[in-house]
Amino acid sequence: MTQLKLVALKKLLADRWLNYYEATYQNPKQEEINYHFVSREANLTTDNLKHPVTASAVTMFCLNHDHSQVLLLRQFRLPLNDYVYGNSAGLIEPGETVEQAIERELVEETGYQGVHID
């Protein structure tokens, strides 16, 4: 795989939940490639982008005991002005483990408690 070098990072837009960035990479031929992405991290830099970050959100793929049914949520999404079906998901609160966030989000979004987490 060709290694790209991260040479610049610019925040283009920030709002309450997401930050929109433009990363500039250089390929082995010294050509620049721009890549746009969003992150919940508000203070990304070229230094801390190179290091692994901790999870900030969870999403769950929920099955019943015999794996014959999948849990999907029906939620209204303003940009679509319609309902979509998807997995339960949410942000990890400060000090929470991934497992605690999964349990909390499932209770908040579905009311299910005491589930087995794999």
C-alpha positions in Angstrom: 0.0 0.0 0.0 1.3 3.5 -0.9 2.1 5.6 2.1 0.7 9.1 2.1 2.1 11.9 4.3 -0.2 14.2 6.1 1.0 17.7 5.5 -1.8 20.0 6.5 -5.2 19.9 8.3 -7.7 22.7 8.2 -11.1 23.0 10.0 -13.6 24.2 7.4 -16.8 24.2 9.5 -17.8 23.5 13.1 -21.2 23.1 14.7 -22.6 21.6 17.9 -22.0 17.9 17.0 -19.6 17.7 14.0 -16.5 19.4 12.7 -15.7 19.4 9.0 -12.0 19.1 8.0 -9.8 19.2 4.9 -6.7 17.1 5.2 -3.9 17.5 2.7 -1.7 14.5 2.0 1.3 14.1 -0.2 1.9 10.9 -2.2 5.4 9.5 -3.0 5.4 11.6 -6.3 5.1 14.7 -4.1 1.5 15.3 -5.4 -1.0 16.8 -3.0 -4.3 15.0 -2.4 -7.1 16.7 -0.4 -9.5 14.6 1.7 -12.6 15.9 3.4 -14.0 14.3 6.5 -16.1 15.0 9.6 -15.2 14.3 13.2 -16.7 14.8 16.6 -13.3 16.0 17.7 -13.2 19.7 17.8 -9.4 20.2 18.1 -7.8 17.9 15.6 -4.2 18.8 14.5 -1.8 17.1 12.1 0.0 15.7 15.3 -3.0 14.2 17.0 -4.7 13.0 13.8 -1.7 10.6 13.4 -2.4 8.8 16.7 -5.3 6.4 17.4 -8.3 8.1 19.0 -10.7 6.6 21.5 -14.2 5.8 20.5 -16.7 8.6 20.9 -19.8 6.8 19.8 -21.4 3.3 19.7 -23.8 1.6 17.4 -25.5 -1.7 18.1 -26.5 -4.6 15.9 -29.1 -6.3 18.0 -30.4 -9.9 17.5 -33.0 -11.9 19.4 -31.9 -15.1 21.2 -32.2 -17.4 18.2 -30.9 -14.8 15.7 -34.1 -14.8 13.7 -34.8 -11.1 14.1 -32.9 -7.9 14.0 -33.8 -4.8 16.0 -34.2 -1.7 13.8 -35.3 1.8 14.9 -37.6 4.0 12.9 -36.5 7.6 13.3 -37.5 10.8 11.6 -34.6 12.7 9.9 -35.0 16.3 9.1 -32.6 16.5 6.0 -34.7 13.8 4.4 -38.1 15.0 5.7 -38.9 11.3 6.2 -38.3 8.3 8.4 -35.4 6.0 8.1 -34.6 2.6 9.6 -31.3 2.0 11.3 -29.4 0.6 14.3 -29.5 2.0 17.8 -26.5 4.3 18.3 -25.3 7.2 20.4 -22.4 9.1 21.9 -20.2 7.7 24.7 -20.5 10.0 27.7 -17.4 11.1 29.6 -16.2 8.4 32.0 -18.4 5.8 30.4 -17.1 2.5 29.0 -18.3 1.2 25.6 -20.5 -1.4 27.3 -22.1 1.2 29.6 -22.8 3.4 26.6 -24.4 0.5 24.8 -26.6 -0.4 27.8 -27.7 3.3 28.3 -28.4 3.9 24.6 -30.5 0.8 24.3 -32.6 1.8 27.4 -33.0 5.4 26.1 -33.9 4.4 22.6 -35.8 1.1 23.0 -36.5 0.6 26.7 -34.7 -2.8 26.6 -32.8 -3.6 29.8 -30.5 -6.5 30.9 -29.3 -7.4 27.4 -26.3 -9.6 26.7 -23.5 -7.6 25.0 -21.0 -9.4 22.8 
